Amino acid sequence: MAIRAEHEIHSRRKGRNYGVGLLLLGFIGIVFGLTVVKVLGLTDIRQLERFDHVARPQLEPGALEAAEQRAAELEATSNAEASE
């Protein structure tokens, strides 16, 4: 048995729900707009990955070579200690 008469509170809640829905859509629109502006403003897509607050050797020019050199030095040191 369905309720057919709409109470006054139903219309007030419906209005509030529409208001909250519009606020959520506005917030989503703002975030989407800021994302589009940020991505379109980049001259190089690699710039998007630069500000993640994590050390990423592949983004630094000489870091990969330095890491490989350090690994080779450590390997040589461990081989020298193992042979003694």
The 8 nearest C-alpha neighbors of each residue, nearest first, counted from 0:
[[1, 2, 3, 4, 5, 6, 9, 7],
 [2, 0, 3, 4, 5, 6, 9, 7],
 [3, 1, 4, 0, 5, 6, 9, 7],
 [2, 4, 1, 5, 0, 6, 9, 7],
 [3, 5, 2, 6, 1, 7, 9, 10],
 [6, 4, 3, 9, 7, 10, 2, 8],
 [5, 7, 8, 9, 4, 10, 11, 3],
 [6, 8, 9, 10, 11, 5, 12, 4],
 [9, 7, 11, 6, 10, 12, 5, 13],
 [10, 8, 12, 7, 11, 6, 13, 5],
 [9, 11, 13, 8, 12, 7, 14, 6],
 [12, 10, 8, 14, 13, 9, 15, 7],
 [13, 11, 15, 9, 14, 10, 16, 8],
 [12, 14, 10, 16, 11, 15, 9, 17],
 [15, 13, 17, 11, 12, 16, 10, 18],
 [16, 14, 18, 12, 17, 13, 19, 11],
 [15, 17, 13, 19, 18, 14, 12, 20],
 [16, 18, 20, 14, 15, 19, 21, 13],
 [17, 19, 15, 21, 16, 20, 22, 14],
 [20, 18, 22, 16, 21, 17, 15, 23],
 [21, 19, 17, 23, 18, 22, 16, 24],
 [20, 22, 24, 18, 23, 19, 25, 17],
 [23, 21, 25, 19, 20, 24, 26, 18],
 [24, 22, 26, 20, 25, 21, 27, 19],
 [23, 25, 21, 27, 26, 22, 28, 20],
 [26, 24, 28, 22, 23, 27, 21, 29],
 [25, 27, 23, 29, 28, 24, 22, 30],
 [28, 26, 24, 30, 25, 29, 31, 23],
 [29, 27, 25, 31, 26, 30, 32, 24],
 [28, 30, 32, 26, 31, 27, 33, 25],
 [31, 29, 33, 27, 32, 28, 34, 26],
 [30, 32, 34, 28, 29, 33, 27, 35],
 [33, 31, 29, 35, 34, 30, 28, 36],
 [34, 32, 36, 30, 35, 31, 37, 29],
 [33, 35, 31, 37, 32, 36, 38, 30],
 [34, 36, 32, 38, 37, 33, 39, 31],
 [37, 35, 33, 39, 34, 38, 40, 32],
 [38, 36, 34, 40, 35, 39, 33, 41],
 [37, 39, 35, 40, 41, 36, 34, 47],
 [40, 38, 36, 41, 37, 35, 42, 34],
 [41, 39, 37, 38, 36, 42, 35, 43],
 [42, 40, 43, 39, 38, 44, 37, 46],
 [41, 43, 40, 44, 46, 39, 45, 38],
 [42, 44, 41, 45, 46, 47, 40, 38],
 [43, 45, 46, 47, 41, 42, 38, 48],
 [46, 44, 47, 43, 48, 49, 58, 41],
 [47, 45, 49, 44, 48, 43, 41, 50],
 [46, 48, 45, 49, 44, 50, 38, 41],
 [49, 47, 46, 45, 50, 51, 44, 58],
 [48, 50, 46, 47, 51, 45, 58, 52],
 [51, 49, 52, 48, 47, 46, 53, 54],
 [50, 52, 53, 49, 48, 54, 47, 55],
 [53, 51, 50, 54, 49, 55, 48, 47],
 [54, 52, 51, 55, 50, 49, 56, 48],
 [53, 55, 56, 52, 51, 58, 59, 57],
 [54, 56, 57, 58, 53, 59, 49, 62],
 [57, 55, 62, 59, 58, 63, 54, 60],
 [56, 58, 55, 59, 63, 62, 60, 61],
 [59, 57, 56, 55, 60, 49, 45, 62],
 [58, 60, 56, 62, 57, 61, 55, 63],
 [59, 61, 62, 58, 63, 57, 56, 64],
 [62, 60, 64, 63, 59, 65, 56, 66],
 [61, 63, 65, 56, 59, 64, 60, 66],
 [64, 62, 66, 65, 61, 56, 67, 57],
 [63, 65, 67, 66, 62, 61, 68, 60],
 [64, 66, 62, 68, 63, 67, 69, 61],
 [67, 65, 69, 63, 68, 64, 62, 70],
 [66, 68, 70, 64, 69, 65, 71, 63],
 [67, 69, 65, 71, 66, 70, 64, 72],
 [68, 70, 72, 66, 71, 67, 65, 73],
 [71, 69, 67, 73, 72, 68, 74, 66],
 [70, 72, 74, 68, 69, 73, 75, 67],
 [73, 71, 69, 75, 74, 70, 76, 68],
 [74, 72, 76, 70, 75, 71, 77, 69],
 [73, 75, 71, 77, 76, 72, 78, 70],
 [76, 74, 78, 72, 73, 77, 71, 79],
 [75, 77, 73, 79, 74, 78, 72, 80],
 [76, 78, 80, 74, 79, 75, 81, 73],
 [79, 77, 81, 75, 76, 80, 74, 82],
 [80, 78, 76, 82, 77, 81, 75, 83],
 [81, 79, 77, 83, 78, 82, 76, 75],
 [80, 82, 78, 79, 83, 77, 76, 75],
 [81, 83, 79, 80, 78, 77, 76, 75],
 [82, 80, 81, 79, 78, 77, 76, 75]]
